[in-house]
Amino acid sequence: MTAEHFDHTLRAFQKRAPFKAFTVELGSGQRFQVDHPEALVLRDGVAVFVAKGGIPVLFDHEGVSQVLGEPLQQSI
């Protein structure tokens, strides 16, 4: 994914009105749910997501496998 496409895609999900949680999947298979629009900062193909508890997740356009418009599915 190019840096421009990365920024454009994440901003589109971030600015949905009303906001709806979405999932980012990294090439490693790790997934995380962006649950608040202000918990994500983007610039030049790099992003920081601050998860609950203040845990930062740093990722970039080269490491993202896909962005899903739905929140993470909960395992039973």
PDB file of N, CA, C, O and CB in Angstrom:
ATOM      1  N   MET A   1       0.863  -1.174   0.000  1.00  0.00           N
ATOM      2  CA  MET A   1       0.000   0.000   0.000  1.00  0.00           C
ATOM      3  C   MET A   1       0.905   1.232   0.000  1.00  0.00           C
ATOM      4  O   MET A   1       1.867   1.303   0.764  1.00  0.00           O
ATOM      5  CB  MET A   1      -0.979   0.001   1.239  1.00  0.00           C
ATOM      6  N   THR A   2       0.592   2.195  -0.857  1.00  0.00           N
ATOM      7  CA  THR A   2       1.390   3.423  -0.877  1.00  0.00           C
ATOM      8  C   THR A   2       1.087   4.263   0.367  1.00  0.00           C
ATOM      9  O   THR A   2       0.052   4.094   1.013  1.00  0.00           O
ATOM     10  CB  THR A   2       1.108   4.242  -2.169  1.00  0.00           C
ATOM     11  N   ALA A   3       2.005   5.165   0.684  1.00  0.00           N
ATOM     12  CA  ALA A   3       1.802   6.044   1.834  1.00  0.00           C
ATOM     13  C   ALA A   3       0.548   6.896   1.639  1.00  0.00           C
ATOM     14  O   ALA A   3      -0.209   7.118   2.585  1.00  0.00           O
ATOM     15  CB  ALA A   3       3.036   6.947   2.049  1.00  0.00           C
ATOM     16  N   GLU A   4       0.330   7.369   0.419  1.00  0.00           N
ATOM     17  CA  GLU A   4      -0.846   8.199   0.141  1.00  0.00           C
ATOM     18  C   GLU A   4      -2.144   7.416   0.303  1.00  0.00           C
ATOM     19  O   GLU A   4      -3.107   7.921   0.879  1.00  0.00           O
ATOM     20  CB  GLU A   4      -0.763   8.772  -1.268  1.00  0.00           C
ATOM     21  N   HIS A   5      -2.171   6.197  -0.199  1.00  0.00           N
ATOM     22  CA  HIS A   5      -3.370   5.356  -0.075  1.00  0.00           C
ATOM     23  C   HIS A   5      -3.628   5.004   1.391  1.00  0.00           C
ATOM     24  O   HIS A   5      -4.774   4.997   1.840  1.00  0.00           O
ATOM     25  CB  HIS A   5      -3.220   4.063  -0.918  1.00  0.00           C
ATOM     26  N   PHE A   6      -2.574   4.718   2.121  1.00  0.00           N
ATOM     27  CA  PHE A   6      -2.649   4.421   3.555  1.00  0.00           C
ATOM     28  C   PHE A   6      -3.313   5.578   4.305  1.00  0.00           C
ATOM     29  O   PHE A   6      -4.276   5.384   5.047  1.00  0.00           O
ATOM     30  CB  PHE A   6      -1.236   4.148   4.130  1.00  0.00           C
ATOM     31  N   ASP A   7      -2.776   6.788   4.094  1.00  0.00           N
ATOM     32  CA  ASP A   7      -3.327   7.974   4.763  1.00  0.00           C
ATOM     33  C   ASP A   7      -4.789   8.198   4.381  1.00  0.00           C
ATOM     34  O   ASP A   7      -5.637   8.439   5.239  1.00  0.00           O
ATOM     35  CB  ASP A   7      -2.498   9.219   4.412  1.00  0.00           C
ATOM     36  N   HIS A   8      -5.070   8.115   3.083  1.00  0.00           N
ATOM     37  CA  HIS A   8      -6.432   8.354   2.592  1.00  0.00           C
ATOM     38  C   HIS A   8      -7.423   7.343   3.176  1.00  0.00           C
ATOM     39  O   HIS A   8      -8.508   7.718   3.620  1.00  0.00           O
ATOM     40  CB  HIS A   8      -6.461   8.290   1.055  1.00  0.00           C
ATOM     41  N   THR A   9      -7.048   6.068   3.173  1.00  0.00           N
ATOM     42  CA  THR A   9      -7.931   5.007   3.673  1.00  0.00           C
ATOM     43  C   THR A   9      -8.210   5.169   5.163  1.00  0.00           C
ATOM     44  O   THR A   9      -9.365   5.129   5.589  1.00  0.00           O
ATOM     45  CB  THR A   9      -7.314   3.631   3.408  1.00  0.00           C
ATOM     46  N   LEU A  10      -7.161   5.350   5.950  1.00  0.00           N
ATOM     47  CA  LEU A  10      -7.363   5.473   7.396  1.00  0.00           C
ATOM     48  C   LEU A  10      -8.137   6.741   7.755  1.00  0.00           C
ATOM     49  O   LEU A  10      -8.966   6.719   8.664  1.00  0.00           O
ATOM     50  CB  LEU A  10      -6.016   5.467   8.117  1.00  0.00           C
ATOM     51  N   ARG A  11      -7.879   7.835   7.060  1.00  0.00           N
ATOM     52  CA  ARG A  11      -8.638   9.069   7.340  1.00  0.00           C
ATOM     53  C   ARG A  11     -10.118   8.894   7.000  1.00  0.00           C
ATOM     54  O   ARG A  11     -10.981   9.416   7.706  1.00  0.00           O
ATOM     55  CB  ARG A  11      -8.053  10.256   6.542  1.00  0.00           C
ATOM     56  N   ALA A  12     -10.413   8.170   5.932  1.00  0.00           N
ATOM     57  CA  ALA A  12     -11.816   7.929   5.565  1.00  0.00           C
ATOM     58  C   ALA A  12     -12.534   7.168   6.677  1.00  0.00           C
ATOM     59  O   ALA A  12     -13.658   7.513   7.040  1.00  0.00           O
ATOM     60  CB  ALA A  12     -11.906   7.142   4.233  1.00  0.00           C
ATOM     61  N   PHE A  13     -11.887   6.129   7.220  1.00  0.00           N
ATOM     62  CA  PHE A  13     -12.496   5.387   8.325  1.00  0.00           C
ATOM     63  C   PHE A  13     -12.574   6.241   9.585  1.00  0.00           C
ATOM     64  O   PHE A  13     -13.562   6.179  10.317  1.00  0.00           O
ATOM     65  CB  PHE A  13     -11.705   4.108   8.608  1.00  0.00           C
ATOM     66  N   GLN A  14     -11.552   7.027   9.836  1.00  0.00           N
ATOM     67  CA  GLN A  14     -11.487   7.878  11.024  1.00  0.00           C
ATOM     68  C   GLN A  14     -12.586   8.944  11.016  1.00  0.00           C
ATOM     69  O   GLN A  14     -13.088   9.324  12.073  1.00  0.00           O
ATOM     70  CB  GLN A  14     -10.115   8.545  11.118  1.00  0.00           C
ATOM     71  N   LYS A  15     -12.957   9.424   9.832  1.00  0.00           N
ATOM     72  CA  LYS A  15     -13.907  10.531   9.731  1.00  0.00           C
ATOM     73  C   LYS A  15     -15.339  10.098   9.439  1.00  0.00           C
ATOM     74  O   LYS A  15     -16.193  10.946   9.182  1.00  0.00           O
ATOM     75  CB  LYS A  15     -13.458  11.471   8.667  1.00  0.00           C
ATOM     76  N   ARG A  16     -15.621   8.792   9.473  1.00  0.00           N
ATOM     77  CA  ARG A  16     -17.003   8.359   9.242  1.00  0.00           C
ATOM     78  C   ARG A  16     -17.919   8.992  10.273  1.00  0.00           C
ATOM     79  O   ARG A  16     -17.574   9.106  11.449  1.00  0.00           O
ATOM     80  CB  ARG A  16     -17.118   6.818   9.293  1.00  0.00           C
ATOM     81  N   ALA A  17     -19.092   9.400   9.814  1.00  0.00           N
ATOM     82  CA  ALA A  17     -20.061  10.013  10.725  1.00  0.00           C
ATOM     83  C   ALA A  17     -21.387   9.267  10.612  1.00  0.00           C
ATOM     84  O   ALA A  17     -21.989   9.239   9.539  1.00  0.00           O
ATOM     85  CB  ALA A  17     -20.251  11.533  10.409  1.00  0.00           C
ATOM     86  N   PRO A  18     -21.837   8.674  11.685  1.00  0.00           N
ATOM     87  CA  PRO A  18     -21.162   8.604  12.984  1.00  0.00           C
ATOM     88  C   PRO A  18     -19.961   7.662  12.915  1.00  0.00           C
ATOM     89  O   PRO A  18     -19.909   6.755  12.085  1.00  0.00           O
ATOM     90  CB  PRO A  18     -22.144   8.137  14.080  1.00  0.00           C
ATOM     91  N   PHE A  19     -19.009   7.897  13.798  1.00  0.00           N
ATOM     92  CA  PHE A  19     -17.819   7.053  13.822  1.00  0.00           C
ATOM     93  C   PHE A  19     -18.215   5.622  14.160  1.00  0.00           C
ATOM     94  O   PHE A  19     -19.086   5.384  14.997  1.00  0.00           O
ATOM     95  CB  PHE A  19     -16.783   7.589  14.839  1.00  0.00           C
ATOM     96  N   LYS A  20     -17.567   4.684  13.504  1.00  0.00           N
ATOM     97  CA  LYS A  20     -17.767   3.258  13.754  1.00  0.00           C
ATOM     98  C   LYS A  20     -16.390   2.610  13.869  1.00  0.00           C
ATOM     99  O   LYS A  20     -15.524   2.840  13.024  1.00  0.00           O
ATOM    100  CB  LYS A  20     -18.625   2.583  12.614  1.00  0.00           C
ATOM    101  N   ALA A  21     -16.183   1.803  14.907  1.00  0.00           N
ATOM    102  CA  ALA A  21     -14.897   1.139  15.110  1.00  0.00           C
ATOM    103  C   ALA A  21     -14.524   0.334  13.870  1.00  0.00           C
ATOM    104  O   ALA A  21     -15.389  -0.208  13.183  1.00  0.00           O
ATOM    105  CB  ALA A  21     -14.942   0.226  16.354  1.00  0.00           C
ATOM    106  N   PHE A  22     -13.207   0.263  13.592  1.00  0.00           N
ATOM    107  CA  PHE A  22     -12.722  -0.520  12.460  1.00  0.00           C
ATOM    108  C   PHE A  22     -11.464  -1.270  12.870  1.00  0.00           C
ATOM    109  O   PHE A  22     -10.867  -0.989  13.909  1.00  0.00           O
ATOM    110  CB  PHE A  22     -12.445   0.387  11.233  1.00  0.00           C
ATOM    111  N   THR A  23     -11.070  -2.227  12.038  1.00  0.00           N
ATOM    112  CA  THR A  23      -9.963  -3.115  12.368  1.00  0.00           C
ATOM    113  C   THR A  23      -8.813  -2.912  11.388  1.00  0.00           C
ATOM    114  O   THR A  23      -9.026  -2.787  10.182  1.00  0.00           O
ATOM    115  CB  THR A  23     -10.423  -4.583  12.359  1.00  0.00           C
ATOM    116  N   VAL A  24      -7.607  -2.882  11.914  1.00  0.00           N
ATOM    117  CA  VAL A  24      -6.393  -2.831  11.095  1.00  0.00           C
ATOM    118  C   VAL A  24      -5.679  -4.164  11.286  1.00  0.00           C
ATOM    119  O   VAL A  24      -5.457  -4.610  12.412  1.00  0.00           O
ATOM    120  CB  VAL A  24      -5.459  -1.605  11.492  1.00  0.00           C
ATOM    121  N   GLU A  25      -5.325  -4.793  10.165  1.00  0.00           N
ATOM    122  CA  GLU A  25      -4.571  -6.044  10.221  1.00  0.00           C
ATOM    123  C   GLU A  25      -3.191  -5.805   9.631  1.00  0.00           C
ATOM    124  O   GLU A  25      -3.056  -5.283   8.524  1.00  0.00           O
ATOM    125  CB  GLU A  25      -5.311  -7.189   9.461  1.00  0.00           C
ATOM    126  N   LEU A  26      -2.176  -6.189  10.378  1.00  0.00           N
ATOM    127  CA  LEU A  26      -0.800  -6.036   9.930  1.00  0.00           C
ATOM    128  C   LEU A  26      -0.350  -7.290   9.179  1.00  0.00           C
ATOM    129  O   LEU A  26      -0.975  -8.344   9.290  1.00  0.00           O
ATOM    130  CB  LEU A  26       0.134  -5.755  11.127  1.00  0.00           C
ATOM    131  N   GLY A  27       0.716  -7.172   8.429  1.00  0.00           N
ATOM    132  CA  GLY A  27       1.253  -8.302   7.679  1.00  0.00           C
ATOM    133  C   GLY A  27       1.620  -9.475   8.566  1.00  0.00           C
ATOM    134  O   GLY A  27       1.624 -10.617   8.106  1.00  0.00           O
ATOM    135  N   SER A  28       1.928  -9.217   9.826  1.00  0.00           N
ATOM    136  CA  SER A  28       2.277 -10.271  10.788  1.00  0.00           C
ATOM    137  C   SER A  28       1.058 -11.066  11.242  1.00  0.00           C
ATOM    138  O   SER A  28       1.192 -12.100  11.896  1.00  0.00           O
ATOM    139  CB  SER A  28       2.967  -9.663  12.000  1.00  0.00           C
ATOM    140  N   GLY A  29      -0.142 -10.575  10.889  1.00  0.00           N
ATOM    141  CA  GLY A  29      -1.380 -11.210  11.341  1.00  0.00           C
ATOM    142  C   GLY A  29      -1.982 -10.542  12.564  1.00  0.00           C
ATOM    143  O   GLY A  29      -3.130 -10.813  12.917  1.00  0.00           O
ATOM    144  N   GLN A  30      -1.216  -9.666  13.218  1.00  0.00           N
ATOM    145  CA  GLN A  30      -1.741  -8.944  14.374  1.00  0.00           C
ATOM    146  C   GLN A  30      -2.883  -8.047  13.921  1.00  0.00           C
ATOM    147  O   GLN A  30      -2.792  -7.386  12.886  1.00  0.00           O
ATOM    148  CB  GLN A  30      -0.626  -8.111  15.070  1.00  0.00           C
ATOM    149  N   ARG A  31      -3.950  -8.028  14.697  1.00  0.00           N
ATOM    150  CA  ARG A  31      -5.097  -7.158  14.431  1.00  0.00           C
ATOM    151  C   ARG A  31      -5.372  -6.315  15.660  1.00  0.00           C
ATOM    152  O   ARG A  31      -5.173  -6.753  16.793  1.00  0.00           O
ATOM    153  CB  ARG A  31      -6.355  -7.983  14.040  1.00  0.00           C
ATOM    154  N   PHE A  32      -5.830  -5.103  15.417  1.00  0.00           N
ATOM    155  CA  PHE A  32      -6.281  -4.268  16.519  1.00  0.00           C
ATOM    156  C   PHE A  32      -7.448  -3.423  16.039  1.00  0.00           C
ATOM    157  O   PHE A  32      -7.591  -3.125  14.853  1.00  0.00           O
ATOM    158  CB  PHE A  32      -5.129  -3.375  17.059  1.00  0.00           C
ATOM    159  N   GLN A  33      -8.267  -3.051  16.998  1.00  0.00           N
ATOM    160  CA  GLN A  33      -9.480  -2.295  16.718  1.00  0.00           C
ATOM    161  C   GLN A  33      -9.282  -0.832  17.076  1.00  0.00           C
ATOM    162  O   GLN A  33      -8.938  -0.500  18.211  1.00  0.00           O
ATOM    163  CB  GLN A  33     -10.672  -2.877  17.488  1.00  0.00           C
ATOM    164  N   VAL A  34      -9.500   0.038  16.104  1.00  0.00           N
ATOM    165  CA  VAL A  34      -9.483   1.476  16.350  1.00  0.00           C
ATOM    166  C   VAL A  34     -10.881   1.824  16.837  1.00  0.00           C
ATOM    167  O   VAL A  34     -11.840   1.819  16.065  1.00  0.00           O
ATOM    168  CB  VAL A  34      -9.077   2.310  15.050  1.00  0.00           C
ATOM    169  N   ASP A  35     -10.987   2.126  18.124  1.00  0.00           N
ATOM    170  CA  ASP A  35     -12.295   2.289  18.762  1.00  0.00           C
ATOM    171  C   ASP A  35     -12.683   3.742  19.023  1.00  0.00           C
ATOM    172  O   ASP A  35     -13.756   4.015  19.561  1.00  0.00           O
ATOM    173  CB  ASP A  35     -12.314   1.542  20.054  1.00  0.00           C
ATOM    174  N   HIS A  36     -11.806   4.677  18.639  1.00  0.00           N
ATOM    175  CA  HIS A  36     -12.118   6.092  18.835  1.00  0.00           C
ATOM    176  C   HIS A  36     -11.352   6.886  17.787  1.00  0.00           C
ATOM    177  O   HIS A  36     -10.164   6.633  17.584  1.00  0.00           O
ATOM    178  CB  HIS A  36     -11.755   6.569  20.288  1.00  0.00           C
ATOM    179  N   PRO A  37     -11.995   7.841  17.113  1.00  0.00           N
ATOM    180  CA  PRO A  37     -11.315   8.560  16.030  1.00  0.00           C
ATOM    181  C   PRO A  37     -10.111   9.390  16.478  1.00  0.00           C
ATOM    182  O   PRO A  37      -9.182   9.590  15.697  1.00  0.00           O
ATOM    183  CB  PRO A  37     -12.291   9.457  15.347  1.00  0.00           C
ATOM    184  N   GLU A  38     -10.112   9.870  17.706  1.00  0.00           N
ATOM    185  CA  GLU A  38      -9.006  10.696  18.178  1.00  0.00           C
ATOM    186  C   GLU A  38      -7.854   9.883  18.756  1.00  0.00           C
ATOM    187  O   GLU A  38      -6.868  10.450  19.227  1.00  0.00           O
ATOM    188  CB  GLU A  38      -9.503  11.659  19.211  1.00  0.00           C
ATOM    189  N   ALA A  39      -7.975   8.552  18.723  1.00  0.00           N
ATOM    190  CA  ALA A  39      -6.918   7.679  19.225  1.00  0.00           C
ATOM    191  C   ALA A  39      -5.924   7.321  18.120  1.00  0.00           C
ATOM    192  O   ALA A  39      -5.026   6.508  18.333  1.00  0.00           O
ATOM    193  CB  ALA A  39      -7.523   6.405  19.823  1.00  0.00           C
ATOM    194  N   LEU A  40      -6.083   7.927  16.940  1.00  0.00           N
ATOM    195  CA  LEU A  40      -5.249   7.613  15.783  1.00  0.00           C
ATOM    196  C   LEU A  40      -4.647   8.900  15.218  1.00  0.00           C
ATOM    197  O   LEU A  40      -5.358   9.869  14.952  1.00  0.00           O
ATOM    198  CB  LEU A  40      -6.071   6.870  14.696  1.00  0.00           C
ATOM    199  N   VAL A  41      -3.319   8.891  15.040  1.00  0.00           N
ATOM    200  CA  VAL A  41      -2.616  10.026  14.444  1.00  0.00           C
ATOM    201  C   VAL A  41      -1.880   9.517  13.208  1.00  0.00           C
ATOM    202  O   VAL A  41      -1.187   8.501  13.269  1.00  0.00           O
ATOM    203  CB  VAL A  41      -1.622  10.694  15.469  1.00  0.00           C
ATOM    204  N   LEU A  42      -2.032  10.230  12.076  1.00  0.00           N
ATOM    205  CA  LEU A  42      -1.434   9.818  10.802  1.00  0.00           C
ATOM    206  C   LEU A  42      -0.560  10.922  10.234  1.00  0.00           C
ATOM    207  O   LEU A  42      -0.848  12.111  10.377  1.00  0.00           O
ATOM    208  CB  LEU A  42      -2.523   9.437   9.791  1.00  0.00           C
ATOM    209  N   ARG A  43       0.534  10.487   9.576  1.00  0.00           N
ATOM    210  CA  ARG A  43       1.333  11.451   8.834  1.00  0.00           C
ATOM    211  C   ARG A  43       2.327  10.720   7.944  1.00  0.00           C
ATOM    212  O   ARG A  43       3.110   9.894   8.413  1.00  0.00           O
ATOM    213  CB  ARG A  43       2.066  12.410   9.792  1.00  0.00           C
ATOM    214  N   ASP A  44       2.285  11.031   6.668  1.00  0.00           N
ATOM    215  CA  ASP A  44       3.250  10.519   5.694  1.00  0.00           C
ATOM    216  C   ASP A  44       3.426   8.997   5.722  1.00  0.00           C
ATOM    217  O   ASP A  44       4.551   8.498   5.685  1.00  0.00           O
ATOM    218  CB  ASP A  44       4.575  11.168   5.928  1.00  0.00           C
ATOM    219  N   GLY A  45       2.329   8.277   5.786  1.00  0.00           N
ATOM    220  CA  GLY A  45       2.402   6.821   5.724  1.00  0.00           C
ATOM    221  C   GLY A  45       2.746   6.126   7.014  1.00  0.00           C
ATOM    222  O   GLY A  45       3.016   4.925   7.021  1.00  0.00           O
ATOM    223  N   VAL A  46       2.743   6.865   8.111  1.00  0.00           N
ATOM    224  CA  VAL A  46       3.018   6.296   9.440  1.00  0.00           C
ATOM    225  C   VAL A  46       1.864   6.667  10.354  1.00  0.00           C
ATOM    226  O   VAL A  46       1.315   7.764  10.255  1.00  0.00           O
ATOM    227  CB  VAL A  46       4.389   6.812  10.024  1.00  0.00           C
ATOM    228  N   ALA A  47       1.492   5.744  11.253  1.00  0.00           N
ATOM    229  CA  ALA A  47       0.390   6.004  12.181  1.00  0.00           C
ATOM    230  C   ALA A  47       0.741   5.525  13.576  1.00  0.00           C
ATOM    231  O   ALA A  47       1.539   4.606  13.764  1.00  0.00           O
ATOM    232  CB  ALA A  47      -0.896   5.326  11.698  1.00  0.00           C
ATOM    233  N   VAL A  48       0.122   6.174  14.542  1.00  0.00           N
ATOM    234  CA  VAL A  48       0.192   5.752  15.936  1.00  0.00           C
ATOM    235  C   VAL A  48      -1.246   5.634  16.422  1.00  0.00           C
ATOM    236  O   VAL A  48      -2.029   6.579  16.319  1.00  0.00           O
ATOM    237  CB  VAL A  48       1.032   6.764  16.824  1.00  0.00           C
ATOM    238  N   PHE A  49      -1.579   4.471  16.948  1.00  0.00           N
ATOM    239  CA  PHE A  49      -2.880   4.243  17.568  1.00  0.00           C
ATOM    240  C   PHE A  49      -2.621   4.085  19.055  1.00  0.00           C
ATOM    241  O   PHE A  49      -1.756   3.308  19.458  1.00  0.00           O
ATOM    242  CB  PHE A  49      -3.618   2.977  16.961  1.00  0.00           C
ATOM    243  N   VAL A  50      -3.363   4.813  19.868  1.00  0.00           N
ATOM    244  CA  VAL A  50      -3.234   4.688  21.317  1.00  0.00           C
ATOM    245  C   VAL A  50      -4.422   3.872  21.813  1.00  0.00           C
ATOM    246  O   VAL A  50      -5.557   4.348  21.851  1.00  0.00           O
ATOM    247  CB  VAL A  50      -3.170   6.099  22.021  1.00  0.00           C
ATOM    248  N   ALA A  51      -4.128   2.629  22.191  1.00  0.00           N
ATOM    249  CA  ALA A  51      -5.158   1.712  22.661  1.00  0.00           C
ATOM    250  C   ALA A  51      -5.547   2.042  24.098  1.00  0.00           C
ATOM    251  O   ALA A  51      -4.878   2.824  24.774  1.00  0.00           O
ATOM    252  CB  ALA A  51      -4.676   0.257  22.556  1.00  0.00           C
ATOM    253  N   LYS A  52      -6.630   1.438  24.546  1.00  0.00           N
ATOM    254  CA  LYS A  52      -7.051   1.636  25.930  1.00  0.00           C
ATOM    255  C   LYS A  52      -5.898   1.300  26.861  1.00  0.00           C
ATOM    256  O   LYS A  52      -5.136   0.365  26.615  1.00  0.00           O
ATOM    257  CB  LYS A  52      -8.293   0.773  26.265  1.00  0.00           C
ATOM    258  N   GLY A  53      -5.782   2.068  27.922  1.00  0.00           N
ATOM    259  CA  GLY A  53      -4.683   1.878  28.862  1.00  0.00           C
ATOM    260  C   GLY A  53      -3.433   2.638  28.448  1.00  0.00           C
ATOM    261  O   GLY A  53      -2.394   2.533  29.100  1.00  0.00           O
ATOM    262  N   GLY A  54      -3.530   3.416  27.349  1.00  0.00           N
ATOM    263  CA  GLY A  54      -2.393   4.214  26.909  1.00  0.00           C
ATOM    264  C   GLY A  54      -1.325   3.442  26.163  1.00  0.00           C
ATOM    265  O   GLY A  54      -0.192   3.908  26.048  1.00  0.00           O
ATOM    266  N   ILE A  55      -1.669   2.263  25.653  1.00  0.00           N
ATOM    267  CA  ILE A  55      -0.700   1.426  24.951  1.00  0.00           C
ATOM    268  C   ILE A  55      -0.594   1.884  23.491  1.00  0.00           C
ATOM    269  O   ILE A  55      -1.577   1.813  22.754  1.00  0.00           O
ATOM    270  CB  ILE A  55      -1.107  -0.077  25.032  1.00  0.00           C
ATOM    271  N   PRO A  56       0.592   2.354  23.065  1.00  0.00           N
ATOM    272  CA  PRO A  56       0.739   2.816  21.687  1.00  0.00           C
ATOM    273  C   PRO A  56       1.019   1.660  20.722  1.00  0.00           C
ATOM    274  O   PRO A  56       1.738   0.718  21.055  1.00  0.00           O
ATOM    275  CB  PRO A  56       1.859   3.847  21.601  1.00  0.00           C
ATOM    276  N   VAL A  57       0.444   1.749  19.531  1.00  0.00           N
ATOM    277  CA  VAL A  57       0.719   0.807  18.451  1.00  0.00           C
ATOM    278  C   VAL A  57       1.206   1.645  17.280  1.00  0.00           C
ATOM    279  O   VAL A  57       0.455   2.456  16.737  1.00  0.00           O
ATOM    280  CB  VAL A  57      -0.558  -0.061  18.069  1.00  0.00           C
ATOM    281  N   LEU A  58       2.451   1.452  16.893  1.00  0.00           N
ATOM    282  CA  LEU A  58       3.058   2.178  15.789  1.00  0.00           C
ATOM    283  C   LEU A  58       3.051   1.276  14.564  1.00  0.00           C
ATOM    284  O   LEU A  58       3.482   0.126  14.639  1.00  0.00           O
ATOM    285  CB  LEU A  58       4.504   2.640  16.140  1.00  0.00           C
ATOM    286  N   PHE A  59       2.561   1.791  13.427  1.00  0.00           N
ATOM    287  CA  PHE A  59       2.537   0.999  12.199  1.00  0.00           C
ATOM    288  C   PHE A  59       2.647   1.921  10.996  1.00  0.00           C
ATOM    289  O   PHE A  59       2.402   3.124  11.091  1.00  0.00           O
ATOM    290  CB  PHE A  59       1.248   0.147  12.115  1.00  0.00           C
ATOM    291  N   ASP A  60       3.021   1.335   9.858  1.00  0.00           N
ATOM    292  CA  ASP A  60       3.190   2.156   8.654  1.00  0.00           C
ATOM    293  C   ASP A  60       2.538   1.496   7.453  1.00  0.00           C
ATOM    294  O   ASP A  60       2.017   0.384   7.537  1.00  0.00           O
ATOM    295  CB  ASP A  60       4.677   2.403   8.372  1.00  0.00           C
ATOM    296  N   HIS A  61       2.578   2.206   6.333  1.00  0.00           N
ATOM    297  CA  HIS A  61       1.894   1.754   5.127  1.00  0.00           C
ATOM    298  C   HIS A  61       2.449   0.445   4.586  1.00  0.00           C
ATOM    299  O   HIS A  61       1.716  -0.294   3.928  1.00  0.00           O
ATOM    300  CB  HIS A  61       1.983   2.811   4.066  1.00  0.00           C
ATOM    301  N   GLU A  62       3.697   0.137   4.835  1.00  0.00           N
ATOM    302  CA  GLU A  62       4.284  -1.109   4.356  1.00  0.00           C
ATOM    303  C   GLU A  62       3.868  -2.313   5.191  1.00  0.00           C
ATOM    304  O   GLU A  62       3.898  -3.442   4.700  1.00  0.00           O
ATOM    305  CB  GLU A  62       5.784  -0.996   4.346  1.00  0.00           C
ATOM    306  N   GLY A  63       3.480  -2.092   6.447  1.00  0.00           N
ATOM    307  CA  GLY A  63       3.154  -3.181   7.350  1.00  0.00           C
ATOM    308  C   GLY A  63       1.688  -3.563   7.405  1.00  0.00           C
ATOM    309  O   GLY A  63       1.336  -4.554   8.044  1.00  0.00           O
ATOM    310  N   VAL A  64       0.816  -2.791   6.744  1.00  0.00           N
ATOM    311  CA  VAL A  64      -0.618  -3.065   6.820  1.00  0.00           C
ATOM    312  C   VAL A  64      -1.025  -4.050   5.729  1.00  0.00           C
ATOM    313  O   VAL A  64      -0.734  -3.851   4.549  1.00  0.00           O
ATOM    314  CB  VAL A  64      -1.429  -1.759   6.696  1.00  0.00           C
ATOM    315  N   SER A  65      -1.696  -5.099   6.144  1.00  0.00           N
ATOM    316  CA  SER A  65      -2.220  -6.086   5.210  1.00  0.00           C
ATOM    317  C   SER A  65      -3.583  -5.653   4.686  1.00  0.00           C
ATOM    318  O   SER A  65      -3.843  -5.694   3.483  1.00  0.00           O
ATOM    319  CB  SER A  65      -2.318  -7.463   5.880  1.00  0.00           C
ATOM    320  N   GLN A  66      -4.461  -5.231   5.619  1.00  0.00           N
ATOM    321  CA  GLN A  66      -5.785  -4.767   5.234  1.00  0.00           C
ATOM    322  C   GLN A  66      -6.416  -3.937   6.341  1.00  0.00           C
ATOM    323  O   GLN A  66      -6.033  -4.018   7.508  1.00  0.00           O
ATOM    324  CB  GLN A  66      -6.681  -5.948   4.886  1.00  0.00           C
ATOM    325  N   VAL A  67      -7.399  -3.134   5.934  1.00  0.00           N
ATOM    326  CA  VAL A  67      -8.201  -2.354   6.876  1.00  0.00           C
ATOM    327  C   VAL A  67      -9.636  -2.798   6.666  1.00  0.00           C
ATOM    328  O   VAL A  67     -10.165  -2.737   5.556  1.00  0.00           O
ATOM    329  CB  VAL A  67      -8.029  -0.783   6.666  1.00  0.00           C
ATOM    330  N   LEU A  68     -10.252  -3.241   7.738  1.00  0.00           N
ATOM    331  CA  LEU A  68     -11.616  -3.779   7.680  1.00  0.00           C
ATOM    332  C   LEU A  68     -12.586  -2.796   8.316  1.00  0.00           C
ATOM    333  O   LEU A  68     -12.305  -2.245   9.381  1.00  0.00           O
ATOM    334  CB  LEU A  68     -11.701  -5.155   8.390  1.00  0.00           C
ATOM    335  N   GLY A  69     -13.706  -2.575   7.682  1.00  0.00           N
ATOM    336  CA  GLY A  69     -14.693  -1.614   8.159  1.00  0.00           C
ATOM    337  C   GLY A  69     -15.520  -2.070   9.329  1.00  0.00           C
ATOM    338  O   GLY A  69     -16.487  -1.404   9.698  1.00  0.00           O
ATOM    339  N   GLU A  70     -15.169  -3.173   9.913  1.00  0.00           N
ATOM    340  CA  GLU A  70     -15.915  -3.731  11.046  1.00  0.00           C
ATOM    341  C   GLU A  70     -15.000  -3.862  12.260  1.00  0.00           C
ATOM    342  O   GLU A  70     -13.786  -3.991  12.108  1.00  0.00           O
ATOM    343  CB  GLU A  70     -16.526  -5.107  10.680  1.00  0.00           C
ATOM    344  N   PRO A  71     -15.579  -3.830  13.472  1.00  0.00           N
ATOM    345  CA  PRO A  71     -14.760  -4.066  14.670  1.00  0.00           C
ATOM    346  C   PRO A  71     -14.314  -5.515  14.744  1.00  0.00           C
ATOM    347  O   PRO A  71     -14.847  -6.373  14.040  1.00  0.00           O
ATOM    348  CB  PRO A  71     -15.538  -3.693  15.941  1.00  0.00           C
ATOM    349  N   LEU A  72     -13.337  -5.785  15.593  1.00  0.00           N
ATOM    350  CA  LEU A  72     -12.857  -7.150  15.798  1.00  0.00           C
ATOM    351  C   LEU A  72     -13.998  -8.043  16.262  1.00  0.00           C
ATOM    352  O   LEU A  72     -14.860  -7.630  17.037  1.00  0.00           O
ATOM    353  CB  LEU A  72     -11.707  -7.175  16.821  1.00  0.00           C
ATOM    354  N   GLN A  73     -13.983  -9.267  15.775  1.00  0.00           N
ATOM    355  CA  GLN A  73     -14.945 -10.261  16.237  1.00  0.00           C
ATOM    356  C   GLN A  73     -14.453 -10.831  17.559  1.00  0.00           C
ATOM    357  O   GLN A  73     -13.279 -11.178  17.690  1.00  0.00           O
ATOM    358  CB  GLN A  73     -15.144 -11.391  15.180  1.00  0.00           C
ATOM    359  N   GLN A  74     -15.332 -10.928  18.525  1.00  0.00           N
ATOM    360  CA  GLN A  74     -14.968 -11.458  19.824  1.00  0.00           C
ATOM    361  C   GLN A  74     -14.995 -12.983  19.796  1.00  0.00           C
ATOM    362  O   GLN A  74     -15.956 -13.578  19.310  1.00  0.00           O
ATOM    363  CB  GLN A  74     -15.910 -10.920  20.909  1.00  0.00           C
ATOM    364  N   SER A  75     -13.944 -13.618  20.316  1.00  0.00           N
ATOM    365  CA  SER A  75     -13.895 -15.076  20.408  1.00  0.00           C
ATOM    366  C   SER A  75     -14.681 -15.539  21.624  1.00  0.00           C
ATOM    367  O   SER A  75     -14.716 -14.857  22.648  1.00  0.00           O
ATOM    368  CB  SER A  75     -12.434 -15.578  20.483  1.00  0.00           C
ATOM    369  N   ILE A  76     -15.300 -16.685  21.507  1.00  0.00           N
ATOM    370  CA  ILE A  76     -16.054 -17.243  22.642  1.00  0.00           C
ATOM    371  C   ILE A  76     -15.191 -18.255  23.362  1.00  0.00           C
ATOM    372  O   ILE A  76     -15.628 -18.847  24.349  1.00  0.00           O
ATOM    373  CB  ILE A  76     -17.386 -17.899  22.172  1.00  0.00           C
TER     374      ILE A  76
END
